[in-house]
């Protein structure tokens, strides 16, 4: 495959995705694309203690349980509508949470 030839290589990287939300204590931010779309999540920021989980809505696997504000960089989490991430605020107060990434397989 010749990378310099027009039409010979189609990148799989699409539009940027991201959000920043203020989440009440005990509530969650859901990082989930629409059905049929795949996202790569590169960064998750959290404004306080939380639980970050990879889930299919029934089974869950904890990614991290940070106890103070911070950021996960270079995460490269591949998520879909069926397998996604939730970030549940456990800081004791409202806090700001966010994520950034991009669409693939458009």
Secondary structure, DSSP 4 states (H G I P E B T S, - for coil): --TTSTTS----EEEEEEEEEEE-TT-EEEE-PPTT-EEEEEEEEESSSEEEEEE-SSSEEEEE--SSSEEE-S--EEE-SSSEEEEEE-SSS-EEEEEEEEEE--
